[in-house]
């Protein structure tokens, strides 16, 4: 399967590179958003001082 895909990658590398870059950026954005959401909703990390 990989040998069949190589002919297409060498013929048109942009067809393989641009979608890969887009997928990587979206995964990074979801990862950062998920981390920020987890940190915002974590009750053990509050900015209020406990008495």
C-alpha positions as CSV (number, residue, x, y, z in Angstrom):
1,X,0.0,0.0,0.0
2,X,2.8,2.4,0.8
3,X,4.6,1.7,-2.5
4,X,1.4,2.5,-4.3
5,X,1.0,5.8,-2.4
6,X,4.6,6.9,-3.1
7,X,4.0,7.4,-6.8
8,X,1.3,9.9,-6.0
9,X,3.3,11.7,-3.4
10,X,6.3,12.1,-5.8
11,X,4.0,13.3,-8.6
12,X,2.2,15.9,-6.6
13,X,3.8,16.5,-3.2
14,X,1.4,19.4,-2.4
15,X,-1.5,17.0,-2.4
16,X,0.1,15.2,0.5
17,X,1.8,18.0,2.3
18,X,-1.0,20.6,2.6
19,X,-3.7,18.3,4.0
20,X,-1.2,17.0,6.5
21,X,-0.3,20.5,7.6
22,X,-4.0,21.4,8.0
23,X,-4.6,18.3,10.0
24,X,-1.6,19.0,12.3
25,X,-2.7,22.6,12.9
26,X,-6.3,21.5,13.7
27,X,-5.0,18.8,16.1
28,X,-2.8,21.3,17.8
29,X,-5.6,23.8,18.2
30,X,-7.9,21.2,19.7
31,X,-5.2,20.0,22.0
32,X,-4.5,23.6,23.2
33,X,-8.2,24.3,23.6
34,X,-8.8,21.1,25.5
35,X,-5.9,21.9,27.9
36,X,-7.2,25.5,28.4
37,X,-10.7,24.2,29.0
38,X,-9.5,21.5,31.5
39,X,-7.4,24.1,33.4
40,X,-10.4,26.6,33.5
41,X,-12.8,23.9,34.8
42,X,-10.4,22.2,37.3
43,X,-11.8,22.9,40.8
44,X,-8.4,22.3,42.4
45,X,-6.8,25.2,40.6
46,X,-8.9,28.1,41.7
47,X,-7.6,31.7,41.9
48,X,-9.5,32.3,45.1
49,X,-7.5,31.9,48.3
50,X,-8.9,29.5,50.8
51,X,-9.2,30.7,54.4
